[in-house]
Amino acid sequence: MYIKFMKENNLSPFYFFLHIPKTAGTTLRQIVDEQYGYKNVLTYYNQNSEQLLDNLESLLIVNPSYRALIGHFHFGLHQRFSFPSTYITFLRHPIARTISHYKEWVINHPERLQDRNGNIQTLLESIKTNPENYSDYQCKMLVSKTLRKKSNYPISERALENLSEKFSGIGLVEYFDKSITLLSSKFGWKPVKYDKRNVKNINVHITPELIEHIMSINKHDLIMYENIKEKLLIEFGQM
């Protein structure tokens, strides 16, 4: 029924806007709502279960007017469904994304940063205590847990494969305006005004040691980011 509805109404595939935390997803959501109508865009944030994801195909059959899903879900969602779909996402330099990630926790989840005495850890302390919270975060969201366990080659290579094969749109936070212009050209989006949202004004003391630690646990994220950046800069130059 959904596929028939798409063909009859000449609609594009269903869009999975994979929002990696702290990659300007809140601003992107504003733009997506403007393009497709907020009533036609499903969101997946802070859910206590995967009920929405598990029942998404049934939901689309009942209400085929839904055009997109945006939220903090991992790559691989398309494998659960029979309808045509494609992914769109934004990437961010791992240093900037990690710092922004920490700021988000300071404001909204300070309990995650507490040490044994109840004090809020600095970013460096948090990384040393729980490096898994910050390590190659973007690659992990772009590669399914099953493949991460089975894969015999670097996660950055697997992430780049997924981006190349399954993503019809990729943007960079550091080039947000140009990325939106490029995506608008690809998907026929109408011009829309937008502003930066969910910006956290918290000072983080940046030191060479902090940068070194961030980079040491984000080697694959950096490889992926620089690879995509190189390709997108060429596309930006052709606009």
trRosetta pair geometry for C-beta under 8 A, 3 or more apart (Angstrom, degrees):
i j d omega theta_ij theta_ji phi_ij phi_ji
1 4 5.7 -57 -146 38 27 112
1 5 6.3 31 153 -23 63 106
1 61 5.1 86 61 -148 123 82
1 64 6.6 -134 129 -58 92 133
2 5 5.6 -53 -149 34 31 114
2 6 6.5 33 152 -21 64 103
2 14 7.9 -8 166 -47 131 126
2 57 7.8 -117 -4 -160 152 70
2 60 4.8 32 -102 134 142 107
2 61 5.6 -85 -40 -89 103 57
2 64 4.9 179 -119 -113 70 109
2 83 4.9 -41 102 -99 132 136
3 6 5.6 -51 -151 32 34 113
3 7 6.5 30 153 -16 65 104
3 82 7.7 -69 -41 120 125 94
3 83 5.7 -160 -64 -123 85 81
3 84 6.9 101 -114 -2 93 94
4 7 5.9 -56 -149 37 31 108
4 8 6.1 27 157 -16 66 110
5 8 6.0 -59 -144 40 27 108
5 9 6.1 -2 165 7 65 116
5 11 7.4 -1 124 21 77 134
5 64 4.0 55 81 145 168 160
6 9 6.4 -77 -143 52 22 91
6 10 7.9 -158 166 25 55 1
6 11 4.4 -99 -143 61 72 104
6 12 7.9 -97 -159 66 111 13
6 13 7.6 33 -152 -101 151 37
6 64 7.5 -126 -47 -178 72 121
6 83 7.6 130 -19 -162 142 109
6 84 6.9 -151 109 42 171 116
7 10 7.5 24 -173 -73 28 40
11 67 7.3 -128 -168 -117 127 96
12 15 7.6 32 108 -50 112 98
12 187 7.1 -70 -12 -146 178 88
13 83 7.7 148 -153 142 80 86
13 84 4.0 -106 -115 128 101 97
13 85 5.1 170 166 -105 115 20
13 86 4.9 96 84 -3 138 96
14 60 6.9 -39 -93 -120 149 150
14 66 7.4 29 -130 113 111 88
14 67 6.8 -170 -128 -172 64 35
14 68 6.7 167 -172 -92 66 42
14 69 7.5 31 164 -1 106 93
14 83 5.8 53 1 116 128 123
14 84 6.8 140 13 91 79 60
14 85 4.5 -34 68 -105 90 88
14 86 7.8 156 77 23 47 61
15 32 7.9 -153 102 -142 141 120
15 36 8.0 -149 34 -54 131 155
15 67 6.5 17 21 145 101 75
15 68 3.9 -18 67 -112 102 98
15 69 7.3 -175 94 30 61 57
15 85 7.3 172 -82 -157 17 76
15 86 6.3 -27 -112 70 61 79
15 87 7.7 116 -164 -118 62 21
15 88 6.0 -5 -167 6 109 115
16 68 7.5 -175 -73 -157 20 73
16 69 5.7 -10 -117 64 61 98
16 73 7.6 -86 -166 73 110 122
16 77 5.8 159 -125 68 146 128
16 78 6.6 -109 -16 -59 149 93
16 85 6.0 52 -20 171 104 118
16 86 7.1 -158 26 98 85 31
16 87 4.7 -35 75 -104 104 70
16 88 7.2 162 82 23 52 66
17 25 7.7 136 145 -144 109 96
17 28 6.7 -179 -174 134 134 125
17 29 7.6 151 115 -90 151 68
17 32 6.0 -58 -52 -89 162 157
17 68 5.9 40 -13 175 106 119
17 69 6.8 -164 30 93 76 46
17 70 3.7 -12 70 -104 121 87
17 71 7.6 94 83 5 85 46
17 87 7.8 143 -93 -160 22 59
17 88 5.2 -25 -108 71 67 98
17 89 7.1 143 -167 -84 51 55
18 73 6.6 -97 -124 70 78 75
18 74 7.8 41 -145 -153 117 16
18 75 6.3 11 -119 -74 157 73
18 87 5.5 5 -9 -160 116 111
18 88 7.2 170 21 75 75 42
18 89 4.3 -31 69 -83 96 114
18 141 6.9 152 168 148 116 112
18 142 7.5 108 134 -95 153 73
19 23 7.0 -177 -166 59 60 102
19 25 3.5 77 -149 -134 113 146
19 28 7.1 -175 -105 67 101 130
19 29 7.5 3 -88 -57 142 103
19 70 5.7 66 -33 179 119 82
19 71 5.7 -96 30 166 118 6
19 72 5.6 -66 81 -70 96 56
19 89 7.4 -165 -78 -129 26 81
19 90 7.9 13 -127 33 56 95
20 23 4.6 46 75 2 93 139
20 25 7.2 176 54 -51 44 125
20 72 7.8 92 -117 -123 21 75
20 89 6.3 63 -11 -169 101 117
20 90 7.0 -134 39 73 100 68
20 91 7.1 34 40 -105 148 50
20 92 7.5 -156 95 13 122 99
20 97 7.7 -15 130 -148 115 139
20 137 7.2 124 -170 127 110 97
20 138 5.3 29 -154 -118 156 80
20 141 5.2 160 -106 69 94 158
20 142 7.8 -25 -75 -46 125 92
21 25 7.3 -67 -112 11 30 136
21 72 6.1 25 -56 -110 90 120
21 101 6.4 83 117 -109 114 92
21 104 7.1 -118 173 46 116 172
21 137 7.5 -67 54 157 99 135
22 25 8.0 -6 -2 7 10 101
22 92 6.7 -96 120 43 81 158
22 97 5.1 131 106 -153 117 73
22 100 4.0 148 -159 107 127 119
22 101 5.0 -106 -8 -67 156 68
22 104 6.3 -123 -73 -25 111 137
23 89 7.5 23 111 174 151 83
23 90 4.3 169 148 95 112 101
23 91 6.4 -50 -141 -126 137 12
23 92 4.6 -151 -113 -20 84 115
23 97 6.5 -1 -74 -113 81 115
23 138 7.7 92 -64 -105 139 113
23 173 5.4 -130 -158 -56 64 122
24 27 4.8 -39 -178 41 87 116
24 28 5.9 96 122 -26 83 97
24 90 5.6 -62 58 113 99 164
24 92 7.5 140 -3 -71 92 122
24 173 4.8 158 -10 -119 120 96
24 176 5.8 -149 -156 -110 175 129
24 196 7.5 -70 -130 -134 99 83
25 28 5.2 -54 -142 40 37 114
25 29 6.1 47 155 -29 68 99
25 70 7.2 163 -172 174 103 111
25 90 6.9 -162 -72 38 69 121
26 29 5.6 -44 -149 26 31 116
26 30 7.1 38 148 -21 58 98
26 197 4.3 -116 120 95 116 112
26 198 4.0 102 25 -1 159 132
27 30 5.6 -48 -160 26 38 115
27 31 6.9 33 147 -14 65 103
27 176 7.4 15 100 -166 147 141
27 194 5.8 99 -172 162 92 124
27 195 7.3 -126 -123 94 104 35
27 196 5.7 -38 -81 -126 136 43
27 197 5.0 163 -71 26 72 92
27 198 7.6 -127 -34 29 77 98
28 31 5.6 -57 -155 37 39 111
28 32 6.1 39 150 -21 72 106
28 70 7.3 -170 110 -148 103 140
28 90 6.3 -158 -55 -19 147 133
28 171 7.8 168 -98 52 127 145
29 32 5.6 -52 -143 37 34 112
29 33 6.3 38 156 -22 65 104
29 41 7.8 150 -157 142 79 147
29 43 7.4 42 -140 -107 130 115
29 70 5.4 166 -105 120 90 154
30 33 6.0 -55 -152 33 27 112
30 34 6.7 26 151 -19 60 107
30 194 5.3 136 101 -133 125 106
30 195 7.9 -40 101 44 170 60
30 197 6.5 125 -29 -6 134 142
31 34 5.6 -57 -154 34 34 113
31 35 6.5 29 152 -19 67 107
31 180 6.6 -121 -129 -133 164 121
31 189 7.5 23 168 -169 105 148
31 192 5.9 147 -133 81 76 137
31 194 5.4 -30 -69 -76 93 148
32 35 5.7 -57 -148 36 33 110
32 36 6.2 -16 171 20 69 109
32 41 5.6 117 132 -120 107 152
32 68 6.0 -114 -176 95 123 157
32 70 5.8 133 73 -49 166 147
33 36 7.1 -79 -134 56 21 77
33 37 7.1 -28 -174 155 58 11
33 38 4.0 17 -152 -83 109 84
33 41 5.6 -109 -95 28 65 149
34 190 7.8 -118 137 69 102 99
34 192 4.5 107 124 -137 155 155
34 194 7.8 -126 -3 -74 147 102
35 187 7.7 29 -169 119 150 125
35 189 5.0 -53 -110 -131 127 98
35 190 6.9 165 -114 31 73 82
35 192 7.2 -104 -59 -24 75 148
36 40 4.8 -119 147 88 97 118
36 41 5.4 113 83 -58 121 100
36 67 4.3 -141 -159 70 136 143
36 68 5.7 136 37 8 170 117
37 40 4.5 64 75 13 98 110
37 41 7.2 172 86 -12 49 91
37 67 7.8 95 46 15 87 130
38 41 5.7 -64 -144 37 39 108
39 65 7.8 -5 119 121 96 124
40 65 5.5 -98 -114 142 101 86
40 66 5.6 170 -164 -123 63 37
40 67 4.6 36 149 7 114 101
40 68 7.2 67 126 24 82 79
41 66 7.5 134 -87 -153 17 76
41 67 6.6 -39 -79 61 65 89
41 68 4.9 -12 -122 70 82 98
41 69 7.4 159 -169 -93 63 25
41 70 6.2 3 177 6 111 109
42 52 7.0 170 173 -179 128 127
42 56 7.6 171 91 -128 168 101
42 59 7.7 75 -87 124 151 146
42 66 5.8 20 -29 -153 107 128
42 68 7.0 -162 31 100 72 49
42 69 4.5 -22 73 -107 104 77
42 70 7.5 159 85 22 54 60
42 71 7.9 -56 121 -18 77 122
43 69 7.4 168 -86 -158 20 62
43 70 5.8 -25 -111 70 69 80
43 71 5.3 123 -173 -68 57 110
44 47 6.1 -49 -161 -8 72 127
44 52 5.8 -164 -103 86 100 140
44 53 6.7 56 -121 -58 148 96
44 69 6.2 29 -12 179 112 105
44 70 7.4 -175 25 94 78 34
44 71 3.0 176 62 78 76 166
44 72 6.6 -133 107 44 88 56
44 73 5.3 19 98 -40 146 111
45 71 5.1 -138 -52 -135 68 102
45 72 6.1 84 -110 10 64 100
47 50 7.1 116 106 -85 132 33
47 51 7.2 -141 177 34 134 85
47 52 6.3 -120 -102 10 164 118
50 53 4.4 -49 -176 46 90 116
50 54 5.4 96 120 -29 90 98
51 54 5.7 -57 -142 38 28 111
51 55 6.1 -2 167 6 65 115
52 55 6.5 -78 -145 52 22 90
52 56 6.4 52 154 -70 63 86
52 59 7.6 0 -157 -27 68 157
53 56 5.7 -18 -148 -27 31 117
53 73 6.3 147 -91 -124 134 141
53 77 6.2 -99 -151 -130 111 111
53 80 7.4 92 162 44 86 166
54 80 7.7 -114 -124 -171 40 151
55 58 5.0 -53 -170 47 77 115
55 59 5.6 86 129 -32 86 101
56 59 5.4 -57 -147 35 33 115
56 60 6.4 30 157 -19 67 104
56 69 6.9 -25 -136 -67 136 151
56 77 7.7 30 29 179 159 112
56 80 7.3 85 48 99 112 127
56 81 6.7 -63 92 -73 108 130
57 60 5.8 -55 -150 35 32 108
57 61 6.6 35 151 -22 64 104
57 80 7.0 -143 -29 126 118 91
57 81 4.6 174 -79 -119 113 97
57 82 6.9 71 -137 23 136 81
57 83 6.8 168 -126 -1 90 109
58 61 5.6 -52 -150 32 34 114
58 62 6.5 29 153 -14 66 106
59 62 5.9 -59 -152 39 31 107
59 63 6.3 -32 168 40 67 97
59 66 7.0 21 128 5 100 158
60 63 6.8 -80 -131 71 27 61
60 64 5.8 60 174 -104 71 56
60 66 5.6 -105 -109 58 78 120
60 83 6.5 -80 110 -6 153 161
61 64 7.0 14 -129 -64 18 89
63 66 5.7 74 111 -19 97 101
66 69 7.8 33 166 -58 119 79
69 73 7.6 0 134 18 120 141
69 77 7.8 -111 83 135 144 158
73 77 5.7 42 135 -57 135 135
74 77 7.4 144 79 -40 55 90
74 140 7.9 -66 -124 137 114 68
74 141 5.4 -135 -119 -152 72 59
74 142 7.9 -134 -162 -56 73 16
74 144 6.5 114 138 -108 122 57
74 145 7.4 28 147 -26 167 86
75 87 7.1 4 -119 -106 91 161
75 141 6.6 106 -10 146 89 56
75 142 4.9 55 -19 -152 141 37
75 143 6.4 13 58 -56 129 15
75 144 6.1 -108 91 -54 83 71
75 162 5.7 42 179 176 157 151
75 166 7.4 112 -157 90 114 148
76 79 5.4 -32 -176 13 69 120
76 144 4.0 75 -62 -83 144 117
76 146 8.0 119 -124 28 156 107
77 80 6.1 -49 -173 19 50 113
77 81 7.7 16 147 0 71 111
78 81 6.3 -80 -159 44 43 98
78 85 4.9 -161 -119 80 103 128
78 87 7.3 -95 -38 -48 128 100
78 166 6.8 -164 23 -157 154 125
81 85 6.6 66 79 -15 130 138
86 166 7.1 177 -145 174 61 60
86 167 7.2 111 176 -137 85 27
86 168 4.4 10 170 -1 140 120
86 169 7.8 88 134 7 116 86
87 166 5.3 41 17 133 120 92
87 167 4.5 -59 84 -101 101 72
87 168 7.1 141 60 15 49 71
87 169 7.8 -145 112 48 51 73
88 167 6.6 124 -94 -158 31 88
88 168 6.7 -46 -75 66 82 75
88 169 3.8 0 -120 71 99 111
88 170 7.3 -157 -152 -70 57 39
88 171 7.9 31 178 -3 92 97
88 183 7.0 77 -151 -134 131 127
89 142 7.5 -150 62 -94 172 106
89 163 7.9 -93 50 -116 121 94
89 167 6.3 -64 19 -130 97 134
89 169 7.7 146 20 97 43 74
89 170 6.1 -4 66 -118 73 71
89 171 7.6 -151 109 33 39 74
90 170 7.4 139 -101 -169 34 55
90 171 4.4 -31 -107 75 85 94
90 172 6.7 153 -161 -99 81 13
90 173 5.7 91 161 -57 121 76
90 176 7.8 19 -141 -112 138 83
90 179 6.9 81 -116 151 100 160
91 138 6.0 74 -133 -162 88 151
91 170 6.8 10 -5 -175 105 102
91 171 7.5 176 22 88 66 45
91 172 5.7 -30 68 -108 82 67
91 173 7.2 -120 96 -6 37 86
91 224 7.2 -140 -140 123 148 102
91 225 5.5 -173 151 -112 130 81
91 228 5.8 88 34 76 154 152
92 96 5.6 -107 164 85 109 108
92 97 4.1 130 93 -65 119 108
92 100 7.7 -32 136 29 159 141
92 138 7.5 -176 44 -75 72 139
92 172 7.1 132 -91 -163 44 64
92 173 4.1 10 -98 15 97 132
92 174 7.0 127 -137 -26 66 84
92 225 7.5 -45 95 -120 21 128
93 96 4.7 70 70 17 95 106
93 97 6.6 -179 81 -11 43 91
93 173 7.7 -110 8 58 71 108
93 174 6.2 47 -17 -41 106 131
93 222 7.8 34 -155 -113 69 75
93 225 5.9 122 -107 171 49 156
94 97 5.5 -57 -134 42 32 111
94 98 5.9 36 166 -24 68 107
94 136 8.0 -34 -118 -100 138 39
94 137 7.7 145 -132 32 93 93
94 138 7.1 -120 -91 5 88 120
94 214 6.6 164 129 159 97 101
94 215 7.3 122 91 -102 124 54
94 218 3.8 157 169 162 155 150
94 221 4.2 103 -77 109 129 131
94 222 5.5 -77 11 -65 130 77
94 225 6.5 -143 -25 -17 86 149
95 98 6.1 -57 -149 34 24 109
95 99 6.6 20 156 -14 61 108
95 211 6.3 6 -126 -132 127 82
95 214 5.3 95 -112 120 69 146
95 215 7.0 -10 -74 -64 98 83
95 218 7.7 -171 -57 66 54 154
96 99 5.9 -58 -149 38 30 109
96 100 6.2 27 156 -16 65 111
96 173 7.2 -153 106 88 137 135
96 174 7.5 134 28 -68 162 101
97 100 5.7 -59 -147 41 30 110
97 101 6.1 40 151 -28 65 106
97 137 6.9 -150 129 61 128 128
97 138 7.0 26 122 -47 172 114
97 173 7.8 140 -75 19 92 151
97 221 7.9 -117 53 171 140 145
98 101 5.4 -49 -147 30 31 118
98 102 6.6 32 154 -19 62 102
98 123 7.5 106 142 -170 96 126
98 127 7.9 35 -179 -88 129 121
98 134 5.1 60 -133 -159 107 116
98 137 7.6 154 -86 4 77 132
98 214 4.9 178 66 -139 162 117
98 218 6.9 -110 -50 -52 131 148
99 102 5.8 -53 -155 33 32 112
99 103 6.6 34 148 -19 64 105
99 123 6.7 -11 -117 -122 63 163
99 204 5.4 -168 -155 60 103 159
99 206 7.6 -15 -105 -89 139 103
99 214 7.8 -21 -46 -103 80 152
100 103 5.5 -51 -148 34 36 114
100 104 6.5 43 152 -24 65 101
100 200 7.0 138 -149 37 70 115
101 104 5.8 -53 -155 30 30 114
101 105 6.8 25 151 -14 62 106
101 133 8.0 167 145 144 132 93
101 134 6.5 157 88 -112 148 89
101 137 7.1 153 -83 -24 157 174
102 105 5.8 -59 -154 37 34 109
102 106 6.5 40 150 -27 67 102
102 113 7.7 88 -154 -96 79 134
102 123 4.4 -12 -129 -105 167 105
102 126 6.5 153 -121 58 109 151
102 134 7.9 5 -58 -93 93 127
102 204 6.6 87 90 -104 132 143
103 106 5.6 -48 -149 27 34 116
103 107 6.7 20 158 -8 64 106
103 200 3.9 155 146 97 123 142
103 202 4.6 168 -135 48 102 125
103 204 6.8 -99 -67 -43 96 122
104 107 6.3 -69 -157 42 28 101
104 108 5.9 -28 171 29 69 114
104 109 7.3 21 128 23 76 101
104 200 6.2 -148 -72 -32 53 152
105 108 6.7 -76 -120 61 24 76
105 109 4.5 -56 -142 69 69 97
105 110 6.9 127 152 -83 70 35
105 112 5.2 -86 -158 69 122 121
105 113 5.5 123 133 -40 120 116
105 126 8.0 133 86 -145 151 162
106 110 6.0 40 -155 -93 36 84
106 113 6.6 -4 -88 9 60 161
106 120 6.7 73 -128 -171 84 139
106 200 7.6 127 58 175 107 142
106 202 5.8 128 77 -151 148 171
107 110 7.6 144 17 -51 4 90
107 200 5.8 -141 -15 -130 141 124
107 202 7.1 -144 -47 -45 103 138
109 112 4.5 20 140 5 109 118
109 113 7.5 114 112 -11 76 92
110 113 5.7 -68 -160 42 50 106
110 114 6.8 70 145 -50 75 91
110 120 5.7 -55 -160 -101 102 116
111 114 5.8 -31 -152 -5 40 120
112 133 7.7 142 167 -133 120 153
113 120 5.0 33 111 -152 116 75
113 121 4.9 -137 178 38 84 87
113 126 5.5 -44 -131 -93 87 127
114 118 5.4 -21 -162 -141 120 37
114 119 6.7 130 -148 62 67 28
114 120 6.4 -45 -90 -90 57 48
114 121 7.2 168 -119 -14 7 89
115 118 7.2 -52 65 17 63 16
115 119 5.2 -10 36 59 106 84
115 120 8.0 175 -3 -105 84 2
115 121 5.4 111 -49 -65 96 98
115 125 7.1 -47 -71 154 120 134
115 129 7.5 -142 -106 -86 84 159
121 125 3.8 -134 -168 95 105 119
121 126 4.5 140 103 -59 128 79
121 129 6.5 -87 -126 8 169 141
122 125 4.7 95 50 8 76 103
122 126 6.9 -140 92 -6 38 88
122 204 8.0 127 -165 -150 85 83
122 205 7.2 -35 -152 44 128 107
123 126 5.6 -56 -147 37 31 112
123 127 6.3 33 155 -21 66 105
123 204 5.7 33 -13 -156 136 124
123 210 6.3 58 92 -145 112 122
124 127 5.8 -53 -148 34 30 111
124 128 6.4 27 155 -16 64 107
124 207 7.4 -11 -62 46 141 116
124 209 6.5 38 -127 113 139 104
124 210 4.9 -94 -76 -99 105 88
124 213 6.2 109 -134 40 79 155
125 128 5.8 -58 -149 39 31 109
125 129 6.1 24 155 -16 66 112
126 129 5.8 -60 -143 41 29 108
126 130 6.2 -38 179 44 67 94
126 133 7.1 -66 159 66 102 138
126 134 7.7 99 119 -28 100 130
127 130 7.4 -86 -128 67 17 55
127 131 5.6 47 -178 -100 64 69
127 133 8.0 -127 -106 62 50 97
127 134 5.6 -48 -112 37 88 148
127 210 7.8 130 18 -145 147 70
127 213 5.1 111 118 141 147 128
127 214 6.9 -92 -112 -77 156 61
127 217 7.0 -172 -166 20 108 147
128 131 7.1 17 -114 -58 15 92
128 213 7.1 -55 -63 -149 79 147
130 133 4.6 41 126 -6 110 116
130 134 7.8 108 108 -1 78 90
131 134 6.3 -79 -163 50 47 93
131 135 5.3 50 151 -44 85 116
131 217 5.0 -147 -173 -111 111 155
132 135 5.7 -50 -122 23 34 116
134 137 6.3 -57 -161 -44 34 116
134 214 7.1 -81 150 -128 133 73
134 217 6.1 74 97 102 92 134
134 218 7.3 -64 143 -60 85 107
135 140 8.0 80 98 -33 71 131
135 217 3.9 -87 -105 168 91 105
135 218 6.4 -151 -145 -70 48 61
136 139 4.4 -36 174 41 101 118
136 140 5.8 112 113 -30 86 94
136 155 6.2 84 163 84 148 140
136 156 7.8 -106 -141 -64 123 84
136 217 7.1 -118 -18 153 73 67
136 218 5.7 163 -68 -126 53 53
136 219 7.4 -35 -73 49 106 57
136 220 4.5 24 -119 59 128 110
136 221 4.8 -172 -126 -36 57 96
137 140 5.8 -60 -153 33 28 113
137 141 6.8 21 155 -15 64 106
137 218 7.6 -27 7 -111 78 104
137 221 6.8 23 39 -84 61 142
138 141 6.0 -58 -153 36 34 106
138 142 6.4 18 154 -10 66 114
138 159 7.5 81 122 -155 82 153
138 221 4.9 102 40 -128 107 105
138 224 6.7 -155 102 82 118 141
138 225 7.4 76 70 -62 157 99
139 142 5.7 -70 -147 45 32 105
139 143 6.0 1 165 4 72 115
139 155 4.6 95 154 131 132 113
139 156 5.8 -67 -109 -85 139 56
139 158 7.8 90 -171 70 100 92
139 159 4.4 -99 -135 -50 78 149
139 220 4.8 -17 -31 120 164 117
139 221 5.5 -125 -18 -78 101 68
139 224 5.8 167 -81 -15 97 152
140 143 6.6 -70 -134 49 25 90
140 148 7.0 26 -130 -90 70 151
140 155 7.2 0 -73 177 56 148
142 159 4.2 71 96 -137 127 96
142 162 5.5 168 166 78 93 139
142 163 6.7 -5 -167 -55 139 92
142 224 7.7 150 52 -162 153 159
143 147 5.4 -113 179 84 93 117
143 148 5.3 112 119 -65 115 91
143 151 7.5 -35 -178 -20 137 152
143 155 5.6 -135 21 -158 160 91
143 158 4.7 61 -111 114 131 122
143 159 5.3 -81 -43 -73 104 76
143 162 6.5 -166 -86 -13 65 146
144 147 4.8 85 62 12 88 101
144 148 6.9 -149 95 -10 44 87
145 148 5.5 -53 -146 33 33 115
145 149 6.5 29 157 -17 65 105
146 149 6.1 -62 -157 35 28 107
146 150 6.3 5 156 -2 66 115
147 150 5.8 -66 -137 49 34 100
147 151 5.2 46 164 -43 73 109
147 158 6.1 162 141 -166 126 146
148 151 6.1 -39 -128 19 21 116
148 155 6.2 19 -122 -107 90 114
148 158 7.7 -172 -86 79 60 160
151 155 6.9 119 85 -88 151 62
151 158 5.5 -51 -122 -62 157 144
153 157 5.2 -43 130 61 113 143
153 158 7.0 145 85 -44 89 92
154 157 4.8 97 71 1 87 101
154 158 7.3 -157 102 -1 50 85
154 220 6.0 -173 176 -113 106 113
154 223 7.6 2 142 70 144 159
155 158 5.5 -54 -150 40 41 113
155 159 6.1 44 151 -23 71 105
155 220 5.0 39 71 -177 96 160
156 159 5.6 -52 -145 37 32 113
156 160 6.3 32 155 -19 64 106
156 219 7.8 -90 -41 117 137 70
156 220 3.8 -153 -50 -160 102 84
156 221 7.4 -131 -96 -48 102 21
156 223 4.2 33 -169 80 160 124
156 224 4.7 -144 -147 -50 90 92
156 227 7.9 128 170 2 109 138
157 160 5.8 -54 -146 37 30 110
157 161 6.5 35 151 -22 62 104
158 161 5.6 -52 -152 32 32 115
158 162 6.6 31 152 -17 64 104
159 162 5.8 -55 -152 36 33 110
159 163 6.3 33 152 -19 66 107
159 220 7.4 115 12 158 135 108
159 224 5.1 -23 95 -108 132 142
160 163 5.6 -51 -143 37 33 113
160 164 6.2 33 156 -19 65 108
160 224 5.8 -153 -62 -122 89 84
160 227 5.8 -18 -111 101 130 154
160 228 7.7 -153 -117 -55 87 90
161 164 5.8 -60 -149 38 28 109
161 165 6.0 4 163 -2 66 117
162 165 6.2 -68 -135 47 25 97
162 166 5.3 -31 -173 30 68 118
162 167 7.1 66 136 -18 70 103
163 166 7.4 -59 -99 53 12 78
163 167 4.8 -29 -152 25 52 134
163 170 6.1 42 -165 -80 110 144
163 224 7.6 130 -12 -164 147 107
163 228 6.6 -69 153 -90 159 120
164 167 7.5 21 -20 41 11 92
167 170 5.5 61 137 -57 135 98
168 186 6.9 168 150 159 93 136
168 187 8.0 106 120 -73 117 101
169 182 8.0 154 -145 114 90 94
169 183 5.0 66 -155 -120 129 99
169 186 5.9 172 -92 83 102 150
169 187 6.8 -22 -68 -37 142 121
170 179 7.9 -86 121 -146 46 113
170 228 6.0 -100 142 -160 144 128
170 232 6.9 -115 99 -77 101 123
171 175 7.4 -142 -174 84 79 84
171 176 6.8 62 161 -127 124 51
171 179 3.0 90 -145 -179 105 137
171 180 7.0 41 -121 -53 148 51
171 182 7.2 163 -99 62 89 115
171 183 6.2 -43 -62 -40 118 124
171 232 7.7 119 -132 -136 35 150
172 175 4.5 44 75 37 108 94
172 176 7.3 -114 94 -66 55 49
172 179 5.6 -176 36 -67 58 133
172 225 7.9 101 -122 -159 109 86
172 228 7.1 161 -72 117 107 110
172 229 6.1 73 -92 -101 152 81
172 232 6.0 163 -15 85 119 162
173 176 5.7 2 -158 -67 39 99
175 178 4.5 -42 169 50 100 115
175 179 5.4 115 105 -34 83 95
175 232 7.0 164 67 128 147 128
175 233 7.9 -171 -60 -87 166 70
175 236 6.6 -71 176 -85 146 150
176 179 5.5 -58 -145 35 28 114
176 180 6.4 26 159 -18 65 104
177 180 5.9 -54 -150 34 30 109
177 181 6.5 31 151 -18 63 105
178 181 5.5 -52 -150 35 35 115
178 182 6.3 36 152 -20 66 105
178 236 4.8 21 171 -128 136 118
178 239 7.3 -176 -157 18 91 156
179 182 5.7 -55 -150 36 32 111
179 183 6.2 28 154 -15 66 107
179 232 7.3 -4 -98 -170 88 138
180 183 5.7 -53 -142 41 32 109
180 184 6.1 39 155 -25 64 106
180 189 7.9 -86 -179 81 79 150
180 194 7.7 -154 -124 35 164 141
181 184 5.7 -53 -147 33 28 115
181 185 6.6 30 153 -20 61 104
181 239 6.2 70 124 -164 122 156
182 185 5.8 -55 -155 32 31 112
182 186 6.5 27 151 -17 65 107
182 232 7.5 -125 -3 -155 176 95
182 235 5.9 65 -130 134 138 120
182 236 6.7 -73 -61 -88 128 66
182 239 6.4 -99 -85 -79 80 132
183 186 5.6 -56 -147 38 35 111
183 187 5.9 -7 168 14 71 113
183 189 6.6 25 118 4 84 137
184 187 6.8 -74 -133 55 22 83
184 188 7.5 -54 178 127 55 4
184 189 3.9 -92 -126 59 73 105
184 190 7.7 -121 -151 36 110 9
184 191 7.4 52 -156 -83 153 51
185 239 7.0 -154 -28 -126 158 102
189 192 7.3 -69 159 0 108 111
196 199 5.5 45 135 -46 112 124
205 210 7.5 153 104 -28 70 153
206 210 5.9 -126 -148 69 49 138
206 211 6.9 51 -173 -50 91 98
207 210 4.7 101 53 2 77 101
207 211 7.2 -144 94 -2 42 85
208 211 5.7 -55 -148 39 34 111
208 212 6.1 38 154 -24 67 107
209 212 5.6 -54 -148 35 30 114
209 213 6.5 27 155 -17 64 106
210 213 5.9 -58 -151 36 30 108
210 214 6.4 30 154 -19 66 106
211 214 5.8 -54 -147 36 31 111
211 215 6.2 24 158 -13 66 110
212 215 6.1 -61 -147 41 26 106
212 216 6.2 31 155 -28 64 109
213 216 5.6 -51 -143 29 30 115
213 217 6.9 5 165 1 62 106
214 217 6.8 -81 -160 45 26 91
214 218 6.0 -12 160 10 67 127
215 218 5.9 -79 -132 54 29 95
215 219 7.1 68 168 -74 65 65
215 222 6.8 30 -143 -48 81 148
216 219 7.2 -10 -164 -44 25 98
218 221 4.2 -45 -172 43 90 121
218 222 5.7 97 125 -29 88 94
219 222 5.9 -57 -151 34 29 111
219 223 6.6 31 152 -20 63 104
220 223 5.6 -48 -147 33 37 113
220 224 6.4 35 155 -16 66 105
221 224 5.8 -58 -150 40 30 110
221 225 6.0 30 154 -21 67 111
222 225 5.6 -54 -141 38 30 112
222 226 6.1 26 163 -15 66 108
223 226 6.3 -60 -145 39 24 104
223 227 6.3 25 156 -21 61 111
224 227 5.8 -61 -151 35 28 113
224 228 6.4 18 159 -11 66 109
225 228 6.1 -63 -149 41 28 104
225 229 6.0 31 154 -24 66 111
226 229 5.4 -51 -140 36 31 117
226 230 6.4 39 158 -25 63 101
227 230 6.0 -52 -155 28 27 112
227 231 7.0 18 152 -10 60 107
228 231 5.8 -60 -153 40 36 108
228 232 6.0 28 155 -16 71 111
229 232 5.9 -60 -140 41 28 106
229 233 6.2 34 160 -26 65 105
230 233 6.2 -52 -149 27 24 111
230 234 7.3 25 152 -17 57 102
231 234 6.0 -57 -164 30 35 111
231 235 6.8 28 146 -13 68 106
232 235 5.3 -53 -149 39 43 112
232 236 6.1 48 151 -24 72 101
233 236 5.5 -46 -144 33 33 115
233 237 6.5 36 154 -21 62 105
234 237 5.8 -57 -154 34 30 112
234 238 6.7 24 150 -17 63 109
235 238 5.7 -61 -151 36 35 110
235 239 7.1 52 150 -42 64 92
236 239 5.9 -39 -161 2 38 117
